[in-house]
Amino acid sequence: MPLFALICRDVPGMLETRLAVREKHLDWLGKSAGVTLAGPFIEDGKPIGSLLIVEGDSLDAVRDWAAGDPYAQAGVFGSVEICEWRKVIG
């Protein structure tokens, strides 16, 4: 199954919303099949976005899945870039 990288950038000023929704986001990720890696981008010690590596059937399937992320639904993400990714090292 192909891997996809999701590069999610937060809307400035959404830190409180991000923190309020964090547990729902983590629970959703934990229940999602195919999540290989996930974690926040950090700036000045604070999260400003997320990087996820997930398995999926297609770009469209991953795009649909990503729309269900509680962060996305709460408006935390200002942009989400999704592209197929191939692991070479690690």
MOPAC internal coordinates of N, CA, C and O (Angstrom, degrees):
PM7 1SCF
backbone

  N    0.0000 0     0.00 0     0.00 0    0    0    0
  C    1.4576 1     0.00 0     0.00 0    1    0    0
  C    1.5297 1   107.98 1     0.00 0    2    1    0
  O    1.2310 1   119.65 1   -44.13 1    3    2    1
  N    1.3258 1   118.27 1   135.87 1    3    2    1
  C    1.4642 1   120.67 1  -178.88 1    5    3    2
  C    1.5291 1   112.65 1   -64.94 1    6    5    3
  O    1.2310 1   121.51 1   -25.85 1    7    6    5
  N    1.3208 1   114.72 1   154.15 1    7    6    5
  C    1.4631 1   122.13 1   173.77 1    9    7    6
  C    1.5216 1   108.71 1  -101.87 1   10    9    7
  O    1.2310 1   121.09 1   -30.38 1   11   10    9
  N    1.3250 1   115.51 1   149.62 1   11   10    9
  C    1.4552 1   122.20 1   178.75 1   13   11   10
  C    1.5190 1   109.36 1  -134.24 1   14   13   11
  O    1.2310 1   121.16 1   -40.52 1   15   14   13
  N    1.3323 1   115.39 1   139.48 1   15   14   13
  C    1.4600 1   121.79 1   174.38 1   17   15   14
  C    1.5187 1   108.56 1   -99.93 1   18   17   15
  O    1.2310 1   120.96 1   -47.76 1   19   18   17
  N    1.3178 1   115.77 1   132.24 1   19   18   17
  C    1.4552 1   121.96 1   175.40 1   21   19   18
  C    1.5192 1   106.99 1  -113.98 1   22   21   19
  O    1.2310 1   120.87 1   -60.06 1   23   22   21
  N    1.3226 1   115.94 1   119.94 1   23   22   21
  C    1.4534 1   122.03 1   178.04 1   25   23   22
  C    1.5183 1   106.27 1  -110.52 1   26   25   23
  O    1.2310 1   121.47 1   -71.27 1   27   26   25
  N    1.3175 1   114.78 1   108.73 1   27   26   25
  C    1.4608 1   121.33 1  -173.35 1   29   27   26
  C    1.5286 1   108.85 1  -112.22 1   30   29   27
  O    1.2310 1   120.33 1   -53.90 1   31   30   29
  N    1.3136 1   116.98 1   126.10 1   31   30   29
  C    1.4653 1   122.33 1   179.33 1   33   31   30
  C    1.5214 1   109.25 1  -111.45 1   34   33   31
  O    1.2310 1   121.33 1   -49.63 1   35   34   33
  N    1.3319 1   115.05 1   130.37 1   35   34   33
  C    1.4602 1   120.21 1  -178.56 1   37   35   34
  C    1.5301 1   111.59 1   -73.29 1   38   37   35
  O    1.2310 1   121.39 1   -29.85 1   39   38   37
  N    1.3092 1   114.94 1   150.15 1   39   38   37
  C    1.4593 1   121.74 1   168.09 1   41   39   38
  C    1.5313 1   106.44 1   -69.16 1   42   41   39
  O    1.2310 1   119.28 1   -47.63 1   43   42   41
  N    1.3245 1   118.98 1   132.37 1   43   42   41
  C    1.4662 1   119.39 1   176.90 1   45   43   42
  C    1.5275 1   111.17 1   -55.39 1   46   45   43
  O    1.2310 1   121.02 1   -39.41 1   47   46   45
  N    1.3158 1   115.65 1   140.59 1   47   46   45
  C    1.4571 1   120.83 1   177.62 1   49   47   46
  C    1.5217 1   115.00 1    85.32 1   50   49   47
  O    1.2310 1   120.22 1  -169.92 1   51   50   49
  N    1.3448 1   117.19 1    10.08 1   51   50   49
  C    1.4706 1   120.11 1  -176.89 1   53   51   50
  C    1.5331 1   112.96 1  -101.87 1   54   53   51
  O    1.2310 1   120.04 1  -164.67 1   55   54   53
  N    1.3307 1   117.53 1    15.33 1   55   54   53
  C    1.4568 1   119.84 1  -176.63 1   57   55   54
  C    1.5323 1   111.88 1   -59.54 1   58   57   55
  O    1.2310 1   119.75 1   135.68 1   59   58   57
  N    1.3111 1   118.09 1   -44.32 1   59   58   57
  C    1.4757 1   120.14 1  -179.62 1   61   59   58
  C    1.5223 1   110.92 1   -61.73 1   62   61   59
  O    1.2310 1   120.23 1   137.66 1   63   62   61
  N    1.3166 1   117.17 1   -42.34 1   63   62   61
  C    1.4625 1   120.60 1   178.21 1   65   63   62
  C    1.5175 1   109.85 1   -64.79 1   66   65   63
  O    1.2310 1   120.08 1   135.38 1   67   66   65
  N    1.3283 1   117.44 1   -44.62 1   67   66   65
  C    1.4668 1   121.46 1   178.09 1   69   67   66
  C    1.5169 1   110.33 1   -54.82 1   70   69   67
  O    1.2310 1   120.55 1   131.33 1   71   70   69
  N    1.3287 1   116.55 1   -48.67 1   71   70   69
  C    1.4663 1   120.48 1  -177.99 1   73   71   70
  C    1.5286 1   111.65 1   -66.02 1   74   73   71
  O    1.2310 1   120.30 1   143.95 1   75   74   73
  N    1.3256 1   117.03 1   -36.05 1   75   74   73
  C    1.4631 1   120.80 1  -179.92 1   77   75   74
  C    1.5316 1   111.82 1   -68.04 1   78   77   75
  O    1.2310 1   120.16 1   149.23 1   79   78   77
  N    1.3272 1   117.29 1   -30.77 1   79   78   77
  C    1.4671 1   122.52 1  -175.30 1   81   79   78
  C    1.5382 1   111.30 1   -97.87 1   82   81   79
  O    1.2310 1   119.88 1   173.61 1   83   82   81
  N    1.3146 1   117.84 1    -6.39 1   83   82   81
  C    1.4644 1   122.54 1  -172.13 1   85   83   82
  C    1.5282 1   113.92 1   -51.69 1   86   85   83
  O    1.2310 1   119.66 1   132.08 1   87   86   85
  N    1.3183 1   118.25 1   -47.92 1   87   86   85
  C    1.4709 1   120.20 1  -177.84 1   89   87   86
  C    1.5247 1   111.76 1   -62.73 1   90   89   87
  O    1.2310 1   119.87 1   140.02 1   91   90   89
  N    1.3267 1   117.85 1   -39.98 1   91   90   89
  C    1.4689 1   120.90 1   176.42 1   93   91   90
  C    1.5258 1   110.43 1   -63.25 1   94   93   91
  O    1.2310 1   120.85 1   137.80 1   95   94   93
  N    1.3314 1   115.99 1   -42.20 1   95   94   93
  C    1.4654 1   121.36 1   178.78 1   97   95   94
  C    1.5256 1   110.29 1   -60.96 1   98   97   95
  O    1.2310 1   120.12 1   131.17 1   99   98   97
  N    1.3268 1   117.38 1   -48.83 1   99   98   97
  C    1.4685 1   120.87 1  -179.12 1  101   99   98
  C    1.5202 1   111.40 1   -64.20 1  102  101   99
  O    1.2310 1   120.04 1   140.15 1  103  102  101
  N    1.3147 1   117.53 1   -39.85 1  103  102  101
  C    1.4704 1   121.05 1   177.83 1  105  103  102
  C    1.5227 1   110.17 1   -63.24 1  106  105  103
  O    1.2310 1   120.41 1   135.76 1  107  106  105
  N    1.3254 1   116.83 1   -44.24 1  107  106  105
  C    1.4708 1   121.76 1   179.27 1  109  107  106
  C    1.5227 1   110.41 1   -61.50 1  110  109  107
  O    1.2310 1   120.23 1   135.15 1  111  110  109
  N    1.3428 1   117.17 1   -44.85 1  111  110  109
  C    1.4626 1   120.00 1   177.99 1  113  111  110
  C    1.5246 1   111.10 1   -62.47 1  114  113  111
  O    1.2310 1   120.46 1   137.93 1  115  114  113
  N    1.3316 1   116.72 1   -42.07 1  115  114  113
  C    1.4601 1   121.23 1  -178.93 1  117  115  114
  C    1.5171 1   113.34 1   -63.26 1  118  117  115
  O    1.2310 1   120.38 1   152.76 1  119  118  117
  N    1.3204 1   116.87 1   -27.24 1  119  118  117
  C    1.4602 1   121.55 1   179.94 1  121  119  118
  C    1.5332 1   112.88 1   -93.97 1  122  121  119
  O    1.2310 1   120.72 1   177.32 1  123  122  121
  N    1.3346 1   116.23 1    -2.68 1  123  122  121
  C    1.4584 1   120.78 1  -177.44 1  125  123  122
  C    1.5220 1   110.86 1   -92.44 1  126  125  123
  O    1.2310 1   120.78 1   -56.66 1  127  126  125
  N    1.3137 1   116.12 1   123.34 1  127  126  125
  C    1.4599 1   120.01 1   175.89 1  129  127  126
  C    1.5272 1   108.85 1   -69.82 1  130  129  127
  O    1.2310 1   120.82 1   -35.27 1  131  130  129
  N    1.3111 1   116.04 1   144.73 1  131  130  129
  C    1.4537 1   120.33 1   173.69 1  133  131  130
  C    1.5124 1   116.21 1    93.44 1  134  133  131
  O    1.2310 1   119.39 1   175.36 1  135  134  133
  N    1.3294 1   118.77 1    -4.64 1  135  134  133
  C    1.4612 1   119.68 1   177.66 1  137  135  134
  C    1.5247 1   108.14 1   -75.48 1  138  137  135
  O    1.2310 1   120.63 1   -63.33 1  139  138  137
  N    1.3337 1   116.40 1   116.67 1  139  138  137
  C    1.4555 1   122.17 1  -177.38 1  141  139  138
  C    1.5213 1   111.54 1   -95.08 1  142  141  139
  O    1.2310 1   120.46 1   133.57 1  143  142  141
  N    1.3196 1   116.72 1   -46.43 1  143  142  141
  C    1.4655 1   123.88 1   178.83 1  145  143  142
  C    1.5191 1   108.79 1  -142.71 1  146  145  143
  O    1.2310 1   121.06 1   -31.73 1  147  146  145
  N    1.3186 1   115.57 1   148.27 1  147  146  145
  C    1.4598 1   119.49 1   176.21 1  149  147  146
  C    1.5163 1   109.10 1  -159.28 1  150  149  147
  O    1.2310 1   120.87 1   -37.29 1  151  150  149
  N    1.3158 1   115.94 1   142.71 1  151  150  149
  C    1.4537 1   120.13 1   176.33 1  153  151  150
  C    1.5118 1   110.79 1   179.40 1  154  153  151
  O    1.2310 1   120.82 1   -13.63 1  155  154  153
  N    1.3513 1   116.04 1   166.37 1  155  154  153
  C    1.4597 1   120.62 1  -176.17 1  157  155  154
  C    1.5229 1   112.79 1   -87.51 1  158  157  155
  O    1.2310 1   121.50 1   -27.43 1  159  158  157
  N    1.3257 1   114.74 1   152.57 1  159  158  157
  C    1.4592 1   121.60 1   163.77 1  161  159  158
  C    1.5349 1   105.82 1   -80.46 1  162  161  159
  O    1.2310 1   120.53 1   -36.66 1  163  162  161
  N    1.3179 1   116.59 1   143.34 1  163  162  161
  C    1.4659 1   121.13 1  -176.04 1  165  163  162
  C    1.5252 1   110.00 1  -122.22 1  166  165  163
  O    1.2310 1   121.09 1   -42.80 1  167  166  165
  N    1.3227 1   115.52 1   137.20 1  167  166  165
  C    1.4611 1   121.93 1   172.87 1  169  167  166
  C    1.5205 1   107.68 1  -139.24 1  170  169  167
  O    1.2310 1   120.60 1   -53.68 1  171  170  169
  N    1.3099 1   116.46 1   126.32 1  171  170  169
  C    1.4662 1   121.41 1  -177.89 1  173  171  170
  C    1.5289 1   111.56 1    53.86 1  174  173  171
  O    1.2310 1   120.66 1  -143.71 1  175  174  173
  N    1.3420 1   116.35 1    36.29 1  175  174  173
  C    1.4542 1   121.70 1   177.13 1  177  175  174
  C    1.5133 1   115.38 1    79.27 1  178  177  175
  O    1.2310 1   119.89 1  -175.26 1  179  178  177
  N    1.3475 1   117.82 1     4.74 1  179  178  177
  C    1.4636 1   120.83 1  -177.17 1  181  179  178
  C    1.5251 1   110.16 1  -123.08 1  182  181  179
  O    1.2310 1   120.21 1   -34.08 1  183  182  181
  N    1.3379 1   117.20 1   145.92 1  183  182  181
  C    1.4630 1   119.98 1   178.50 1  185  183  182
  C    1.5264 1   111.16 1   -68.82 1  186  185  183
  O    1.2310 1   121.62 1   -41.48 1  187  186  185
  N    1.3409 1   114.50 1   138.52 1  187  186  185
  C    1.4694 1   119.98 1   179.89 1  189  187  186
  C    1.5301 1   111.76 1  -130.51 1  190  189  187
  O    1.2310 1   120.46 1  -171.48 1  191  190  189
  N    1.3011 1   116.73 1     8.52 1  191  190  189
  C    1.4542 1   121.44 1  -178.66 1  193  191  190
  C    1.5106 1   110.15 1   166.99 1  194  193  191
  O    1.2310 1   120.61 1     8.20 1  195  194  193
  N    1.3227 1   116.45 1  -171.80 1  195  194  193
  C    1.4637 1   120.92 1  -177.45 1  197  195  194
  C    1.5237 1   110.22 1  -142.95 1  198  197  195
  O    1.2310 1   121.78 1   -30.23 1  199  198  197
  N    1.3269 1   114.19 1   149.77 1  199  198  197
  C    1.4588 1   122.32 1   170.85 1  201  199  198
  C    1.5172 1   106.98 1  -121.26 1  202  201  199
  O    1.2310 1   120.50 1   -52.33 1  203  202  201
  N    1.3230 1   116.66 1   127.67 1  203  202  201
  C    1.4592 1   121.75 1   177.21 1  205  203  202
  C    1.5172 1   108.64 1  -129.15 1  206  205  203
  O    1.2310 1   120.66 1   -39.44 1  207  206  205
  N    1.3108 1   116.34 1   140.56 1  207  206  205
  C    1.4559 1   122.91 1   170.42 1  209  207  206
  C    1.5177 1   105.68 1  -116.73 1  210  209  207
  O    1.2310 1   120.70 1   -59.93 1  211  210  209
  N    1.3281 1   116.27 1   120.07 1  211  210  209
  C    1.4652 1   120.88 1  -175.86 1  213  211  210
  C    1.5239 1   110.59 1  -133.38 1  214  213  211
  O    1.2310 1   121.43 1   -27.65 1  215  214  213
  N    1.3145 1   114.87 1   152.35 1  215  214  213
  C    1.4622 1   121.33 1   171.09 1  217  215  214
  C    1.5201 1   107.80 1   -88.95 1  218  217  215
  O    1.2310 1   121.09 1   -36.60 1  219  218  217
  N    1.3247 1   115.52 1   143.40 1  219  218  217
  C    1.4523 1   118.89 1   177.79 1  221  219  218
  C    1.5092 1   111.45 1  -158.96 1  222  221  219
  O    1.2310 1   120.93 1   -19.57 1  223  222  221
  N    1.3119 1   115.82 1   160.43 1  223  222  221
  C    1.4612 1   121.22 1   179.96 1  225  223  222
  C    1.5248 1   112.05 1   -70.90 1  226  225  223
  O    1.2310 1   120.50 1   145.38 1  227  226  225
  N    1.3366 1   116.65 1   -34.62 1  227  226  225
  C    1.4607 1   120.62 1  -176.16 1  229  227  226
  C    1.5238 1   109.04 1  -161.76 1  230  229  227
  O    1.2310 1   121.19 1   -13.54 1  231  230  229
  N    1.3198 1   115.34 1   166.46 1  231  230  229
  C    1.4598 1   120.79 1   176.00 1  233  231  230
  C    1.5258 1   110.63 1   -59.23 1  234  233  231
  O    1.2310 1   120.17 1   137.46 1  235  234  233
  N    1.3161 1   117.28 1   -42.54 1  235  234  233
  C    1.4672 1   120.53 1   179.34 1  237  235  234
  C    1.5251 1   111.71 1   -63.23 1  238  237  235
  O    1.2310 1   120.20 1   139.71 1  239  238  237
  N    1.3375 1   117.22 1   -40.29 1  239  238  237
  C    1.4628 1   120.54 1   179.32 1  241  239  238
  C    1.5267 1   110.69 1   -64.35 1  242  241  239
  O    1.2310 1   120.47 1   138.83 1  243  242  241
  N    1.3222 1   116.71 1   -41.17 1  243  242  241
  C    1.4659 1   120.13 1   179.54 1  245  243  242
  C    1.5250 1   110.08 1   -69.65 1  246  245  243
  O    1.2310 1   120.05 1   141.46 1  247  246  245
  N    1.3073 1   117.51 1   -38.54 1  247  246  245
  C    1.4652 1   121.21 1   177.20 1  249  247  246
  C    1.5348 1   109.90 1   -60.54 1  250  249  247
  O    1.2310 1   120.15 1   135.57 1  251  250  249
  N    1.3225 1   117.32 1   -44.43 1  251  250  249
  C    1.4700 1   121.21 1   178.21 1  253  251  250
  C    1.5241 1   110.80 1   -63.61 1  254  253  251
  O    1.2310 1   120.74 1   137.02 1  255  254  253
  N    1.3375 1   116.19 1   -42.98 1  255  254  253
  C    1.4669 1   120.65 1   178.65 1  257  255  254
  C    1.5289 1   110.29 1   -61.07 1  258  257  255
  O    1.2310 1   120.18 1   133.95 1  259  258  257
  N    1.3319 1   117.26 1   -46.05 1  259  258  257
  C    1.4556 1   122.06 1  -176.94 1  261  259  258
  C    1.5296 1   111.81 1   -61.94 1  262  261  259
  O    1.2310 1   120.00 1   149.54 1  263  262  261
  N    1.3141 1   117.61 1   -30.46 1  263  262  261
  C    1.4623 1   121.01 1   178.98 1  265  263  262
  C    1.5272 1   111.76 1   -64.31 1  266  265  263
  O    1.2310 1   120.17 1   159.25 1  267  266  265
  N    1.3420 1   117.29 1   -20.75 1  267  266  265
  C    1.4528 1   121.28 1   178.94 1  269  267  266
  C    1.5125 1   114.28 1   -86.14 1  270  269  267
  O    1.2310 1   119.92 1   175.72 1  271  270  269
  N    1.3317 1   117.76 1    -4.28 1  271  270  269
  C    1.4665 1   121.24 1   179.33 1  273  271  270
  C    1.5246 1   108.89 1   -61.68 1  274  273  271
  O    1.2310 1   119.80 1   -50.54 1  275  274  273
  N    1.3265 1   117.99 1   129.46 1  275  274  273
  C    1.4639 1   120.02 1   178.32 1  277  275  274
  C    1.5320 1   113.59 1   -55.54 1  278  277  275
  O    1.2310 1   119.65 1   147.64 1  279  278  277
  N    1.3179 1   118.27 1   -32.36 1  279  278  277
  C    1.4660 1   119.58 1   175.17 1  281  279  278
  C    1.5198 1   110.44 1   -63.90 1  282  281  279
  O    1.2310 1   120.22 1   135.41 1  283  282  281
  N    1.3232 1   117.19 1   -44.59 1  283  282  281
  C    1.4670 1   120.98 1   179.04 1  285  283  282
  C    1.5220 1   110.14 1   -62.66 1  286  285  283
  O    1.2310 1   120.52 1   135.73 1  287  286  285
  N    1.3190 1   116.61 1   -44.27 1  287  286  285
  C    1.4626 1   120.56 1  -178.18 1  289  287  286
  C    1.5205 1   112.58 1   -66.68 1  290  289  287
  O    1.2310 1   120.33 1   151.26 1  291  290  289
  N    1.3525 1   116.97 1   -28.74 1  291  290  289
  C    1.4661 1   120.98 1   179.32 1  293  291  290
  C    1.5258 1   112.19 1   -86.08 1  294  293  291
  O    1.2310 1   120.01 1   178.74 1  295  294  293
  N    1.3300 1   117.59 1    -1.26 1  295  294  293
  C    1.4568 1   121.01 1   178.44 1  297  295  294
  C    1.5131 1   114.80 1    81.07 1  298  297  295
  O    1.2310 1   120.41 1  -163.58 1  299  298  297
  N    1.3440 1   116.83 1    16.42 1  299  298  297
  C    1.4631 1   120.62 1  -179.90 1  301  299  298
  C    1.5270 1   110.84 1   -67.12 1  302  301  299
  O    1.2310 1   120.22 1   137.93 1  303  302  301
  N    1.3238 1   117.18 1   -42.07 1  303  302  301
  C    1.4580 1   120.67 1  -175.89 1  305  303  302
  C    1.5235 1   111.54 1   -83.13 1  306  305  303
  O    1.2310 1   121.18 1   -52.74 1  307  306  305
  N    1.3214 1   115.34 1   127.26 1  307  306  305
  C    1.4527 1   120.66 1   173.76 1  309  307  306
  C    1.5106 1   111.42 1   -86.36 1  310  309  307
  O    1.2310 1   120.96 1   151.88 1  311  310  309
  N    1.3360 1   115.78 1   -28.12 1  311  310  309
  C    1.4587 1   120.39 1   177.50 1  313  311  310
  C    1.5167 1   109.50 1  -150.21 1  314  313  311
  O    1.2310 1   121.12 1   -31.67 1  315  314  313
  N    1.3225 1   115.46 1   148.33 1  315  314  313
  C    1.4589 1   122.93 1   175.76 1  317  315  314
  C    1.5187 1   107.31 1  -135.94 1  318  317  315
  O    1.2310 1   120.94 1   -63.87 1  319  318  317
  N    1.3155 1   115.80 1   116.13 1  319  318  317
  C    1.4636 1   121.70 1   175.77 1  321  319  318
  C    1.5208 1   107.58 1  -104.07 1  322  321  319
  O    1.2310 1   120.28 1   -50.24 1  323  322  321
  N    1.3094 1   117.08 1   129.76 1  323  322  321
  C    1.4677 1   121.93 1  -179.70 1  325  323  322
  C    1.5229 1   107.78 1  -125.58 1  326  325  323
  O    1.2310 1   121.17 1   -52.38 1  327  326  325
  N    1.3230 1   115.37 1   127.62 1  327  326  325
  C    1.4600 1   118.91 1   176.70 1  329  327  326
  C    1.5280 1   109.25 1  -144.96 1  330  329  327
  O    1.2310 1   121.58 1   -29.09 1  331  330  329
  N    1.3171 1   114.58 1   150.91 1  331  330  329
  C    1.4636 1   118.96 1   177.15 1  333  331  330
  C    1.5214 1   108.20 1   -64.91 1  334  333  331
  O    1.2310 1   120.65 1   -37.16 1  335  334  333
  N    1.3193 1   116.36 1   142.84 1  335  334  333
  C    1.4564 1   122.81 1  -174.18 1  337  335  334
  C    1.5111 1   108.83 1  -135.76 1  338  337  335
  O    1.2310 1   120.53 1   -37.33 1  339  338  337
  N    1.3150 1   116.59 1   142.67 1  339  338  337
  C    1.4623 1   120.63 1   179.34 1  341  339  338
  C    1.5223 1   109.29 1  -121.05 1  342  341  339
  O    1.2310 1   120.58 1   -56.08 1  343  342  341
  N    1.3153 1   116.49 1   123.92 1  343  342  341
  C    1.4634 1   122.09 1   177.03 1  345  343  342
  C    1.5223 1   108.79 1   -74.22 1  346  345  343
  O    1.2310 1   120.57 1   -49.81 1  347  346  345
  N    1.3273 1   116.52 1   130.19 1  347  346  345
  C    1.4561 1   121.80 1   178.75 1  349  347  346
  C    1.5260 1   110.53 1  -118.66 1  350  349  347
  O    1.2310 1   120.09 1   139.36 1  351  350  349
  N    1.3195 1   117.44 1   -40.64 1  351  350  349
  C    1.4618 1   122.39 1  -178.61 1  353  351  350
  C    1.5193 1   108.87 1  -126.83 1  354  353  351
  O    1.2310 1   120.57 1   -40.11 1  355  354  353
  N    1.3248 1   116.52 1   139.89 1  355  354  353
  C    1.4545 1   120.79 1   172.65 1  357  355  354
  C    1.4832 1   114.72 1   107.22 1  358  357  355
  O    1.2310 1   120.10 1   180.00 1  359  358  357

